[in-house]
Amino acid sequence: MQKEHLIKLANTKMPFGKYQGHFLVDLPEPYLVWFRQNGFPKGTIGSMLEEMLEIKINGLEHLIRPLIRK
């Protein structure tokens, strides 16, 4: 992955639903698994949610958190 993409992924917030306004990296893994089972949204946010699930499954959140801009 490119650095710019990872920075964007780290700083994107959930645009809808129960966790609206939360950084994607802060979404609970079961919530992301639910999307996998029921279908990710179309477009960029769906792709980012799918990527975040893979990051979480592989225990790589520690690589994303430092990229969040305060």
PDB file of N, H, CA, C and O in Angstrom:
ATOM      1  N   MET A   1       0.833  -1.194   0.000  1.00  0.00           N
ATOM      2  CA  MET A   1       0.000   0.000   0.000  1.00  0.00           C
ATOM      3  C   MET A   1       0.868   1.244   0.000  1.00  0.00           C
ATOM      4  O   MET A   1       1.972   1.248   0.545  1.00  0.00           O
ATOM      5  N   GLN A   2       0.366   2.275  -0.604  1.00  0.00           N
ATOM      6  H   GLN A   2      -0.531   2.271  -1.047  1.00  0.00           H
ATOM      7  CA  GLN A   2       1.102   3.525  -0.625  1.00  0.00           C
ATOM      8  C   GLN A   2       0.863   4.286   0.674  1.00  0.00           C
ATOM      9  O   GLN A   2      -0.195   4.175   1.294  1.00  0.00           O
ATOM     10  N   LYS A   3       1.859   5.051   1.066  1.00  0.00           N
ATOM     11  H   LYS A   3       2.719   5.141   0.562  1.00  0.00           H
ATOM     12  CA  LYS A   3       1.783   5.804   2.314  1.00  0.00           C
ATOM     13  C   LYS A   3       0.578   6.736   2.333  1.00  0.00           C
ATOM     14  O   LYS A   3      -0.110   6.832   3.349  1.00  0.00           O
ATOM     15  N   GLU A   4       0.315   7.421   1.231  1.00  0.00           N
ATOM     16  H   GLU A   4       0.874   7.343   0.405  1.00  0.00           H
ATOM     17  CA  GLU A   4      -0.807   8.360   1.176  1.00  0.00           C
ATOM     18  C   GLU A   4      -2.140   7.640   1.399  1.00  0.00           C
ATOM     19  O   GLU A   4      -3.043   8.170   2.047  1.00  0.00           O
ATOM     20  N   HIS A   5      -2.247   6.446   0.863  1.00  0.00           N
ATOM     21  H   HIS A   5      -1.513   6.016   0.337  1.00  0.00           H
ATOM     22  CA  HIS A   5      -3.466   5.669   1.038  1.00  0.00           C
ATOM     23  C   HIS A   5      -3.644   5.276   2.506  1.00  0.00           C
ATOM     24  O   HIS A   5      -4.749   5.355   3.043  1.00  0.00           O
ATOM     25  N   LEU A   6      -2.572   4.859   3.143  1.00  0.00           N
ATOM     26  H   LEU A   6      -1.674   4.794   2.707  1.00  0.00           H
ATOM     27  CA  LEU A   6      -2.646   4.482   4.554  1.00  0.00           C
ATOM     28  C   LEU A   6      -3.006   5.673   5.428  1.00  0.00           C
ATOM     29  O   LEU A   6      -3.753   5.528   6.396  1.00  0.00           O
ATOM     30  N   ILE A   7      -2.481   6.851   5.097  1.00  0.00           N
ATOM     31  H   ILE A   7      -1.874   6.969   4.311  1.00  0.00           H
ATOM     32  CA  ILE A   7      -2.824   8.066   5.854  1.00  0.00           C
ATOM     33  C   ILE A   7      -4.309   8.375   5.692  1.00  0.00           C
ATOM     34  O   ILE A   7      -4.986   8.723   6.660  1.00  0.00           O
ATOM     35  N   LYS A   8      -4.812   8.247   4.466  1.00  0.00           N
ATOM     36  H   LYS A   8      -4.262   7.964   3.680  1.00  0.00           H
ATOM     37  CA  LYS A   8      -6.232   8.486   4.224  1.00  0.00           C
ATOM     38  C   LYS A   8      -7.077   7.462   4.980  1.00  0.00           C
ATOM     39  O   LYS A   8      -8.090   7.822   5.580  1.00  0.00           O
ATOM     40  N   LEU A   9      -6.679   6.211   4.958  1.00  0.00           N
ATOM     41  H   LEU A   9      -5.856   5.919   4.471  1.00  0.00           H
ATOM     42  CA  LEU A   9      -7.389   5.152   5.665  1.00  0.00           C
ATOM     43  C   LEU A   9      -7.410   5.431   7.171  1.00  0.00           C
ATOM     44  O   LEU A   9      -8.435   5.248   7.827  1.00  0.00           O
ATOM     45  N   ALA A  10      -6.282   5.872   7.709  1.00  0.00           N
ATOM     46  H   ALA A  10      -5.449   6.021   7.176  1.00  0.00           H
ATOM     47  CA  ALA A  10      -6.173   6.156   9.141  1.00  0.00           C
ATOM     48  C   ALA A  10      -7.058   7.322   9.564  1.00  0.00           C
ATOM     49  O   ALA A  10      -7.557   7.340  10.689  1.00  0.00           O
ATOM     50  N   ASN A  11      -7.256   8.275   8.697  1.00  0.00           N
ATOM     51  H   ASN A  11      -6.851   8.260   7.782  1.00  0.00           H
ATOM     52  CA  ASN A  11      -7.967   9.507   9.052  1.00  0.00           C
ATOM     53  C   ASN A  11      -9.417   9.559   8.575  1.00  0.00           C
ATOM     54  O   ASN A  11     -10.090  10.576   8.743  1.00  0.00           O
ATOM     55  N   THR A  12      -9.893   8.486   7.990  1.00  0.00           N
ATOM     56  H   THR A  12      -9.347   7.659   7.853  1.00  0.00           H
ATOM     57  CA  THR A  12     -11.282   8.437   7.542  1.00  0.00           C
ATOM     58  C   THR A  12     -12.177   8.032   8.701  1.00  0.00           C
ATOM     59  O   THR A  12     -11.867   7.118   9.465  1.00  0.00           O
ATOM     60  N   LYS A  13     -13.291   8.734   8.811  1.00  0.00           N
ATOM     61  H   LYS A  13     -13.544   9.477   8.191  1.00  0.00           H
ATOM     62  CA  LYS A  13     -14.267   8.429   9.849  1.00  0.00           C
ATOM     63  C   LYS A  13     -15.490   7.771   9.214  1.00  0.00           C
ATOM     64  O   LYS A  13     -15.814   8.014   8.052  1.00  0.00           O
ATOM     65  N   MET A  14     -16.145   6.951   9.987  1.00  0.00           N
ATOM     66  H   MET A  14     -15.882   6.753  10.931  1.00  0.00           H
ATOM     67  CA  MET A  14     -17.353   6.262   9.528  1.00  0.00           C
ATOM     68  C   MET A  14     -18.425   7.303   9.220  1.00  0.00           C
ATOM     69  O   MET A  14     -18.772   8.102  10.089  1.00  0.00           O
ATOM     70  N   PRO A  15     -18.958   7.307   7.991  1.00  0.00           N
ATOM     71  CA  PRO A  15     -19.895   8.365   7.602  1.00  0.00           C
ATOM     72  C   PRO A  15     -21.363   8.098   7.963  1.00  0.00           C
ATOM     73  O   PRO A  15     -22.209   8.972   7.770  1.00  0.00           O
ATOM     74  N   PHE A  16     -21.674   6.914   8.480  1.00  0.00           N
ATOM     75  H   PHE A  16     -20.987   6.204   8.637  1.00  0.00           H
ATOM     76  CA  PHE A  16     -23.074   6.593   8.754  1.00  0.00           C
ATOM     77  C   PHE A  16     -23.169   5.530   9.844  1.00  0.00           C
ATOM     78  O   PHE A  16     -22.170   4.921  10.227  1.00  0.00           O
ATOM     79  N   GLY A  17     -24.373   5.323  10.330  1.00  0.00           N
ATOM     80  H   GLY A  17     -25.184   5.818  10.019  1.00  0.00           H
ATOM     81  CA  GLY A  17     -24.648   4.213  11.228  1.00  0.00           C
ATOM     82  C   GLY A  17     -24.288   4.456  12.676  1.00  0.00           C
ATOM     83  O   GLY A  17     -24.012   5.580  13.096  1.00  0.00           O
ATOM     84  N   LYS A  18     -24.299   3.382  13.418  1.00  0.00           N
ATOM     85  H   LYS A  18     -24.523   2.469  13.077  1.00  0.00           H
ATOM     86  CA  LYS A  18     -24.067   3.382  14.861  1.00  0.00           C
ATOM     87  C   LYS A  18     -22.741   4.024  15.243  1.00  0.00           C
ATOM     88  O   LYS A  18     -22.642   4.672  16.285  1.00  0.00           O
ATOM     89  N   TYR A  19     -21.734   3.851  14.417  1.00  0.00           N
ATOM     90  H   TYR A  19     -21.814   3.325  13.571  1.00  0.00           H
ATOM     91  CA  TYR A  19     -20.392   4.350  14.722  1.00  0.00           C
ATOM     92  C   TYR A  19     -20.024   5.582  13.893  1.00  0.00           C
ATOM     93  O   TYR A  19     -18.844   5.864  13.683  1.00  0.00           O
ATOM     94  N   GLN A  20     -21.027   6.304  13.428  1.00  0.00           N
ATOM     95  H   GLN A  20     -21.985   6.075  13.598  1.00  0.00           H
ATOM     96  CA  GLN A  20     -20.781   7.520  12.639  1.00  0.00           C
ATOM     97  C   GLN A  20     -19.853   8.457  13.410  1.00  0.00           C
ATOM     98  O   GLN A  20     -20.060   8.722  14.594  1.00  0.00           O
ATOM     99  N   GLY A  21     -18.815   8.958  12.710  1.00  0.00           N
ATOM    100  H   GLY A  21     -18.647   8.743  11.748  1.00  0.00           H
ATOM    101  CA  GLY A  21     -17.868   9.887  13.310  1.00  0.00           C
ATOM    102  C   GLY A  21     -16.665   9.229  13.964  1.00  0.00           C
ATOM    103  O   GLY A  21     -15.740   9.925  14.384  1.00  0.00           O
ATOM    104  N   HIS A  22     -16.654   7.903  14.062  1.00  0.00           N
ATOM    105  H   HIS A  22     -17.405   7.338  13.721  1.00  0.00           H
ATOM    106  CA  HIS A  22     -15.514   7.191  14.637  1.00  0.00           C
ATOM    107  C   HIS A  22     -14.502   6.877  13.530  1.00  0.00           C
ATOM    108  O   HIS A  22     -14.884   6.596  12.394  1.00  0.00           O
ATOM    109  N   PHE A  23     -13.221   6.925  13.870  1.00  0.00           N
ATOM    110  H   PHE A  23     -12.911   7.153  14.793  1.00  0.00           H
ATOM    111  CA  PHE A  23     -12.197   6.520  12.916  1.00  0.00           C
ATOM    112  C   PHE A  23     -12.429   5.051  12.559  1.00  0.00           C
ATOM    113  O   PHE A  23     -12.839   4.262  13.411  1.00  0.00           O
ATOM    114  N   LEU A  24     -12.168   4.685  11.311  1.00  0.00           N
ATOM    115  H   LEU A  24     -11.835   5.325  10.620  1.00  0.00           H
ATOM    116  CA  LEU A  24     -12.369   3.304  10.884  1.00  0.00           C
ATOM    117  C   LEU A  24     -11.555   2.331  11.717  1.00  0.00           C
ATOM    118  O   LEU A  24     -12.012   1.220  11.985  1.00  0.00           O
ATOM    119  N   VAL A  25     -10.372   2.720  12.128  1.00  0.00           N
ATOM    120  H   VAL A  25     -10.000   3.622  11.911  1.00  0.00           H
ATOM    121  CA  VAL A  25      -9.525   1.841  12.924  1.00  0.00           C
ATOM    122  C   VAL A  25     -10.142   1.575  14.304  1.00  0.00           C
ATOM    123  O   VAL A  25      -9.786   0.595  14.959  1.00  0.00           O
ATOM    124  N   ASP A  26     -11.057   2.434  14.746  1.00  0.00           N
ATOM    125  H   ASP A  26     -11.346   3.230  14.214  1.00  0.00           H
ATOM    126  CA  ASP A  26     -11.701   2.263  16.047  1.00  0.00           C
ATOM    127  C   ASP A  26     -12.989   1.446  15.972  1.00  0.00           C
ATOM    128  O   ASP A  26     -13.607   1.178  17.002  1.00  0.00           O
ATOM    129  N   LEU A  27     -13.397   1.051  14.779  1.00  0.00           N
ATOM    130  H   LEU A  27     -12.895   1.270  13.942  1.00  0.00           H
ATOM    131  CA  LEU A  27     -14.605   0.240  14.654  1.00  0.00           C
ATOM    132  C   LEU A  27     -14.342  -1.158  15.207  1.00  0.00           C
ATOM    133  O   LEU A  27     -13.275  -1.724  14.971  1.00  0.00           O
ATOM    134  N   PRO A  28     -15.300  -1.719  15.936  1.00  0.00           N
ATOM    135  CA  PRO A  28     -15.110  -3.081  16.455  1.00  0.00           C
ATOM    136  C   PRO A  28     -15.036  -4.109  15.326  1.00  0.00           C
ATOM    137  O   PRO A  28     -15.741  -4.002  14.322  1.00  0.00           O
ATOM    138  N   GLU A  29     -14.193  -5.080  15.506  1.00  0.00           N
ATOM    139  H   GLU A  29     -13.620  -5.168  16.321  1.00  0.00           H
ATOM    140  CA  GLU A  29     -14.029  -6.114  14.482  1.00  0.00           C
ATOM    141  C   GLU A  29     -15.347  -6.827  14.166  1.00  0.00           C
ATOM    142  O   GLU A  29     -15.612  -7.088  12.992  1.00  0.00           O
ATOM    143  N   PRO A  30     -16.194  -7.158  15.164  1.00  0.00           N
ATOM    144  CA  PRO A  30     -17.469  -7.816  14.826  1.00  0.00           C
ATOM    145  C   PRO A  30     -18.363  -6.968  13.914  1.00  0.00           C
ATOM    146  O   PRO A  30     -19.117  -7.519  13.112  1.00  0.00           O
ATOM    147  N   TYR A  31     -18.290  -5.660  14.024  1.00  0.00           N
ATOM    148  H   TYR A  31     -17.677  -5.212  14.676  1.00  0.00           H
ATOM    149  CA  TYR A  31     -19.047  -4.762  13.155  1.00  0.00           C
ATOM    150  C   TYR A  31     -18.567  -4.906  11.710  1.00  0.00           C
ATOM    151  O   TYR A  31     -19.375  -4.951  10.782  1.00  0.00           O
ATOM    152  N   LEU A  32     -17.255  -4.977  11.528  1.00  0.00           N
ATOM    153  H   LEU A  32     -16.599  -4.941  12.282  1.00  0.00           H
ATOM    154  CA  LEU A  32     -16.683  -5.149  10.191  1.00  0.00           C
ATOM    155  C   LEU A  32     -16.980  -6.539   9.636  1.00  0.00           C
ATOM    156  O   LEU A  32     -17.211  -6.699   8.438  1.00  0.00           O
ATOM    157  N   VAL A  33     -16.973  -7.543  10.513  1.00  0.00           N
ATOM    158  H   VAL A  33     -16.785  -7.413  11.486  1.00  0.00           H
ATOM    159  CA  VAL A  33     -17.310  -8.907  10.089  1.00  0.00           C
ATOM    160  C   VAL A  33     -18.760  -8.952   9.616  1.00  0.00           C
ATOM    161  O   VAL A  33     -19.079  -9.647   8.651  1.00  0.00           O
ATOM    162  N   TRP A  34     -19.641  -8.210  10.296  1.00  0.00           N
ATOM    163  H   TRP A  34     -19.382  -7.646  11.080  1.00  0.00           H
ATOM    164  CA  TRP A  34     -21.043  -8.149   9.877  1.00  0.00           C
ATOM    165  C   TRP A  34     -21.136  -7.644   8.437  1.00  0.00           C
ATOM    166  O   TRP A  34     -21.894  -8.186   7.633  1.00  0.00           O
ATOM    167  N   PHE A  35     -20.365  -6.611   8.116  1.00  0.00           N
ATOM    168  H   PHE A  35     -19.749  -6.171   8.769  1.00  0.00           H
ATOM    169  CA  PHE A  35     -20.365  -6.102   6.742  1.00  0.00           C
ATOM    170  C   PHE A  35     -19.874  -7.170   5.766  1.00  0.00           C
ATOM    171  O   PHE A  35     -20.412  -7.306   4.667  1.00  0.00           O
ATOM    172  N   ARG A  36     -18.857  -7.922   6.165  1.00  0.00           N
ATOM    173  H   ARG A  36     -18.420  -7.811   7.057  1.00  0.00           H
ATOM    174  CA  ARG A  36     -18.349  -8.976   5.269  1.00  0.00           C
ATOM    175  C   ARG A  36     -19.452  -9.997   4.979  1.00  0.00           C
ATOM    176  O   ARG A  36     -19.602 -10.463   3.850  1.00  0.00           O
ATOM    177  N   GLN A  37     -20.207 -10.328   5.999  1.00  0.00           N
ATOM    178  H   GLN A  37     -20.086  -9.949   6.917  1.00  0.00           H
ATOM    179  CA  GLN A  37     -21.264 -11.334   5.840  1.00  0.00           C
ATOM    180  C   GLN A  37     -22.471 -10.798   5.074  1.00  0.00           C
ATOM    181  O   GLN A  37     -23.145 -11.554   4.374  1.00  0.00           O
ATOM    182  N   ASN A  38     -22.748  -9.509   5.200  1.00  0.00           N
ATOM    183  H   ASN A  38     -22.202  -8.894   5.769  1.00  0.00           H
ATOM    184  CA  ASN A  38     -23.960  -8.925   4.620  1.00  0.00           C
ATOM    185  C   ASN A  38     -23.703  -8.020   3.417  1.00  0.00           C
ATOM    186  O   ASN A  38     -24.640  -7.539   2.781  1.00  0.00           O
ATOM    187  N   GLY A  39     -22.444  -7.797   3.116  1.00  0.00           N
ATOM    188  H   GLY A  39     -21.682  -8.188   3.633  1.00  0.00           H
ATOM    189  CA  GLY A  39     -22.079  -6.964   1.980  1.00  0.00           C
ATOM    190  C   GLY A  39     -21.567  -5.597   2.392  1.00  0.00           C
ATOM    191  O   GLY A  39     -22.244  -4.847   3.095  1.00  0.00           O
ATOM    192  N   PHE A  40     -20.374  -5.288   1.948  1.00  0.00           N
ATOM    193  H   PHE A  40     -19.824  -5.897   1.376  1.00  0.00           H
ATOM    194  CA  PHE A  40     -19.804  -3.965   2.200  1.00  0.00           C
ATOM    195  C   PHE A  40     -20.528  -2.951   1.324  1.00  0.00           C
ATOM    196  O   PHE A  40     -21.001  -3.291   0.239  1.00  0.00           O
ATOM    197  N   PRO A  41     -20.617  -1.704   1.789  1.00  0.00           N
ATOM    198  CA  PRO A  41     -21.217  -0.671   0.939  1.00  0.00           C
ATOM    199  C   PRO A  41     -20.424  -0.524  -0.359  1.00  0.00           C
ATOM    200  O   PRO A  41     -19.236  -0.844  -0.414  1.00  0.00           O
ATOM    201  N   LYS A  42     -21.082  -0.049  -1.374  1.00  0.00           N
ATOM    202  H   LYS A  42     -22.047   0.211  -1.329  1.00  0.00           H
ATOM    203  CA  LYS A  42     -20.403   0.187  -2.658  1.00  0.00           C
ATOM    204  C   LYS A  42     -19.502   1.419  -2.548  1.00  0.00           C
ATOM    205  O   LYS A  42     -19.745   2.303  -1.727  1.00  0.00           O
ATOM    206  N   GLY A  43     -18.484   1.465  -3.365  1.00  0.00           N
ATOM    207  H   GLY A  43     -18.287   0.746  -4.032  1.00  0.00           H
ATOM    208  CA  GLY A  43     -17.626   2.634  -3.438  1.00  0.00           C
ATOM    209  C   GLY A  43     -16.441   2.597  -2.499  1.00  0.00           C
ATOM    210  O   GLY A  43     -16.066   1.555  -1.961  1.00  0.00           O
ATOM    211  N   THR A  44     -15.867   3.767  -2.322  1.00  0.00           N
ATOM    212  H   THR A  44     -16.171   4.614  -2.759  1.00  0.00           H
ATOM    213  CA  THR A  44     -14.626   3.913  -1.562  1.00  0.00           C
ATOM    214  C   THR A  44     -14.776   3.473  -0.116  1.00  0.00           C
ATOM    215  O   THR A  44     -13.907   2.777   0.409  1.00  0.00           O
ATOM    216  N   ILE A  45     -15.872   3.869   0.542  1.00  0.00           N
ATOM    217  H   ILE A  45     -16.578   4.435   0.115  1.00  0.00           H
ATOM    218  CA  ILE A  45     -16.023   3.520   1.956  1.00  0.00           C
ATOM    219  C   ILE A  45     -16.100   2.000   2.135  1.00  0.00           C
ATOM    220  O   ILE A  45     -15.558   1.467   3.103  1.00  0.00           O
ATOM    221  N   GLY A  46     -16.751   1.317   1.235  1.00  0.00           N
ATOM    222  H   GLY A  46     -17.191   1.751   0.449  1.00  0.00           H
ATOM    223  CA  GLY A  46     -16.814  -0.140   1.309  1.00  0.00           C
ATOM    224  C   GLY A  46     -15.444  -0.777   1.181  1.00  0.00           C
ATOM    225  O   GLY A  46     -15.110  -1.710   1.911  1.00  0.00           O
ATOM    226  N   SER A  47     -14.655  -0.268   0.252  1.00  0.00           N
ATOM    227  H   SER A  47     -14.925   0.490  -0.341  1.00  0.00           H
ATOM    228  CA  SER A  47     -13.294  -0.781   0.072  1.00  0.00           C
ATOM    229  C   SER A  47     -12.449  -0.527   1.308  1.00  0.00           C
ATOM    230  O   SER A  47     -11.659  -1.376   1.721  1.00  0.00           O
ATOM    231  N   MET A  48     -12.625   0.655   1.896  1.00  0.00           N
ATOM    232  H   MET A  48     -13.268   1.345   1.560  1.00  0.00           H
ATOM    233  CA  MET A  48     -11.842   1.002   3.081  1.00  0.00           C
ATOM    234  C   MET A  48     -12.259   0.148   4.287  1.00  0.00           C
ATOM    235  O   MET A  48     -11.412  -0.256   5.085  1.00  0.00           O
ATOM    236  N   LEU A  49     -13.546  -0.122   4.417  1.00  0.00           N
ATOM    237  H   LEU A  49     -14.234   0.206   3.770  1.00  0.00           H
ATOM    238  CA  LEU A  49     -14.008  -0.984   5.510  1.00  0.00           C
ATOM    239  C   LEU A  49     -13.454  -2.392   5.345  1.00  0.00           C
ATOM    240  O   LEU A  49     -13.060  -3.032   6.320  1.00  0.00           O
ATOM    241  N   GLU A  50     -13.426  -2.864   4.117  1.00  0.00           N
ATOM    242  H   GLU A  50     -13.746  -2.344   3.324  1.00  0.00           H
ATOM    243  CA  GLU A  50     -12.886  -4.198   3.845  1.00  0.00           C
ATOM    244  C   GLU A  50     -11.392  -4.254   4.162  1.00  0.00           C
ATOM    245  O   GLU A  50     -10.912  -5.227   4.745  1.00  0.00           O
ATOM    246  N   GLU A  51     -10.666  -3.213   3.778  1.00  0.00           N
ATOM    247  H   GLU A  51     -11.056  -2.423   3.305  1.00  0.00           H
ATOM    248  CA  GLU A  51      -9.233  -3.152   4.098  1.00  0.00           C
ATOM    249  C   GLU A  51      -9.012  -3.111   5.612  1.00  0.00           C
ATOM    250  O   GLU A  51      -8.112  -3.768   6.136  1.00  0.00           O
ATOM    251  N   MET A  52      -9.840  -2.338   6.301  1.00  0.00           N
ATOM    252  H   MET A  52     -10.572  -1.804   5.876  1.00  0.00           H
ATOM    253  CA  MET A  52      -9.684  -2.222   7.745  1.00  0.00           C
ATOM    254  C   MET A  52      -9.943  -3.557   8.428  1.00  0.00           C
ATOM    255  O   MET A  52      -9.270  -3.891   9.404  1.00  0.00           O
ATOM    256  N   LEU A  53     -10.898  -4.318   7.935  1.00  0.00           N
ATOM    257  H   LEU A  53     -11.444  -4.047   7.142  1.00  0.00           H
ATOM    258  CA  LEU A  53     -11.131  -5.649   8.493  1.00  0.00           C
ATOM    259  C   LEU A  53      -9.885  -6.512   8.344  1.00  0.00           C
ATOM    260  O   LEU A  53      -9.492  -7.197   9.288  1.00  0.00           O
ATOM    261  N   GLU A  54      -9.264  -6.488   7.178  1.00  0.00           N
ATOM    262  H   GLU A  54      -9.584  -5.931   6.411  1.00  0.00           H
ATOM    263  CA  GLU A  54      -8.045  -7.279   6.960  1.00  0.00           C
ATOM    264  C   GLU A  54      -6.924  -6.819   7.898  1.00  0.00           C
ATOM    265  O   GLU A  54      -6.181  -7.642   8.433  1.00  0.00           O
ATOM    266  N   ILE A  55      -6.810  -5.523   8.090  1.00  0.00           N
ATOM    267  H   ILE A  55      -7.413  -4.855   7.655  1.00  0.00           H
ATOM    268  CA  ILE A  55      -5.791  -4.981   9.000  1.00  0.00           C
ATOM    269  C   ILE A  55      -6.042  -5.489  10.410  1.00  0.00           C
ATOM    270  O   ILE A  55      -5.112  -5.921  11.092  1.00  0.00           O
ATOM    271  N   LYS A  56      -7.294  -5.438  10.851  1.00  0.00           N
ATOM    272  H   LYS A  56      -8.050  -5.087  10.298  1.00  0.00           H
ATOM    273  CA  LYS A  56      -7.634  -5.880  12.203  1.00  0.00           C
ATOM    274  C   LYS A  56      -7.429  -7.386  12.369  1.00  0.00           C
ATOM    275  O   LYS A  56      -6.874  -7.834  13.372  1.00  0.00           O
ATOM    276  N   ILE A  57      -7.875  -8.157  11.391  1.00  0.00           N
ATOM    277  H   ILE A  57      -8.326  -7.793  10.576  1.00  0.00           H
ATOM    278  CA  ILE A  57      -7.727  -9.617  11.459  1.00  0.00           C
ATOM    279  C   ILE A  57      -6.254  -9.997  11.614  1.00  0.00           C
ATOM    280  O   ILE A  57      -5.921 -10.955  12.311  1.00  0.00           O
ATOM    281  N   ASN A  58      -5.387  -9.243  10.963  1.00  0.00           N
ATOM    282  H   ASN A  58      -5.658  -8.465  10.397  1.00  0.00           H
ATOM    283  CA  ASN A  58      -3.949  -9.544  10.999  1.00  0.00           C
ATOM    284  C   ASN A  58      -3.207  -8.817  12.125  1.00  0.00           C
ATOM    285  O   ASN A  58      -1.982  -8.889  12.213  1.00  0.00           O
ATOM    286  N   GLY A  59      -3.956  -8.116  12.987  1.00  0.00           N
ATOM    287  H   GLY A  59      -4.952  -8.057  12.915  1.00  0.00           H
ATOM    288  CA  GLY A  59      -3.352  -7.461  14.145  1.00  0.00           C
ATOM    289  C   GLY A  59      -2.419  -6.319  13.792  1.00  0.00           C
ATOM    290  O   GLY A  59      -1.401  -6.125  14.456  1.00  0.00           O
ATOM    291  N   LEU A  60      -2.751  -5.559  12.754  1.00  0.00           N
ATOM    292  H   LEU A  60      -3.578  -5.716  12.215  1.00  0.00           H
ATOM    293  CA  LEU A  60      -1.854  -4.501  12.274  1.00  0.00           C
ATOM    294  C   LEU A  60      -2.326  -3.090  12.596  1.00  0.00           C
ATOM    295  O   LEU A  60      -1.811  -2.124  12.033  1.00  0.00           O
ATOM    296  N   GLU A  61      -3.315  -2.956  13.508  1.00  0.00           N
ATOM    297  H   GLU A  61      -3.734  -3.740  13.965  1.00  0.00           H
ATOM    298  CA  GLU A  61      -3.816  -1.618  13.844  1.00  0.00           C
ATOM    299  C   GLU A  61      -2.704  -0.701  14.346  1.00  0.00           C
ATOM    300  O   GLU A  61      -2.752   0.513  14.151  1.00  0.00           O
ATOM    301  N   HIS A  62      -1.711  -1.293  14.988  1.00  0.00           N
ATOM    302  H   HIS A  62      -1.672  -2.279  15.147  1.00  0.00           H
ATOM    303  CA  HIS A  62      -0.608  -0.488  15.528  1.00  0.00           C
ATOM    304  C   HIS A  62       0.154   0.259  14.427  1.00  0.00           C
ATOM    305  O   HIS A  62       0.862   1.223  14.716  1.00  0.00           O
ATOM    306  N   LEU A  63       0.019  -0.170  13.191  1.00  0.00           N
ATOM    307  H   LEU A  63      -0.556  -0.954  12.956  1.00  0.00           H
ATOM    308  CA  LEU A  63       0.659   0.535  12.077  1.00  0.00           C
ATOM    309  C   LEU A  63      -0.187   1.710  11.596  1.00  0.00           C
ATOM    310  O   LEU A  63       0.338   2.652  11.002  1.00  0.00           O
ATOM    311  N   ILE A  64      -1.490   1.660  11.849  1.00  0.00           N
ATOM    312  H   ILE A  64      -1.917   0.895  12.332  1.00  0.00           H
ATOM    313  CA  ILE A  64      -2.419   2.685  11.378  1.00  0.00           C
ATOM    314  C   ILE A  64      -2.568   3.806  12.393  1.00  0.00           C
ATOM    315  O   ILE A  64      -2.587   4.976  12.013  1.00  0.00           O
ATOM    316  N   ARG A  65      -2.674   3.480  13.666  1.00  0.00           N
ATOM    317  H   ARG A  65      -2.659   2.529  13.975  1.00  0.00           H
ATOM    318  CA  ARG A  65      -2.950   4.493  14.702  1.00  0.00           C
ATOM    319  C   ARG A  65      -1.964   5.668  14.699  1.00  0.00           C
ATOM    320  O   ARG A  65      -2.402   6.806  14.868  1.00  0.00           O
ATOM    321  N   PRO A  66      -0.672   5.452  14.519  1.00  0.00           N
ATOM    322  CA  PRO A  66       0.252   6.611  14.517  1.00  0.00           C
ATOM    323  C   PRO A  66       0.033   7.587  13.349  1.00  0.00           C
ATOM    324  O   PRO A  66       0.528   8.713  13.379  1.00  0.00           O
ATOM    325  N   LEU A  67      -0.702   7.154  12.335  1.00  0.00           N
ATOM    326  H   LEU A  67      -1.105   6.239  12.311  1.00  0.00           H
ATOM    327  CA  LEU A  67      -0.933   7.999  11.162  1.00  0.00           C
ATOM    328  C   LEU A  67      -2.121   8.940  11.334  1.00  0.00           C
ATOM    329  O   LEU A  67      -2.360   9.799  10.486  1.00  0.00           O
ATOM    330  N   ILE A  68      -2.875   8.781  12.442  1.00  0.00           N
ATOM    331  H   ILE A  68      -2.681   8.083  13.131  1.00  0.00           H
ATOM    332  CA  ILE A  68      -4.040   9.653  12.676  1.00  0.00           C
ATOM    333  C   ILE A  68      -3.531  11.030  13.027  1.00  0.00           C
ATOM    334  O   ILE A  68      -2.684  11.202  13.904  1.00  0.00           O
ATOM    335  N   ARG A  69      -4.068  12.009  12.320  1.00  0.00           N
ATOM    336  H   ARG A  69      -4.756  11.870  11.608  1.00  0.00           H
ATOM    337  CA  ARG A  69      -3.688  13.406  12.564  1.00  0.00           C
ATOM    338  C   ARG A  69      -4.502  13.933  13.726  1.00  0.00           C
ATOM    339  O   ARG A  69      -5.726  13.798  13.748  1.00  0.00           O
ATOM    340  N   LYS A  70      -3.835  14.524  14.679  1.00  0.00           N
ATOM    341  H   LYS A  70      -2.841  14.633  14.661  1.00  0.00           H
ATOM    342  CA  LYS A  70      -4.508  15.062  15.882  1.00  0.00           C
ATOM    343  C   LYS A  70      -5.049  16.439  15.601  1.00  0.00           C
ATOM    344  O   LYS A  70      -5.646  17.059  16.480  1.00  0.00           O
TER     345      LYS A  70
END
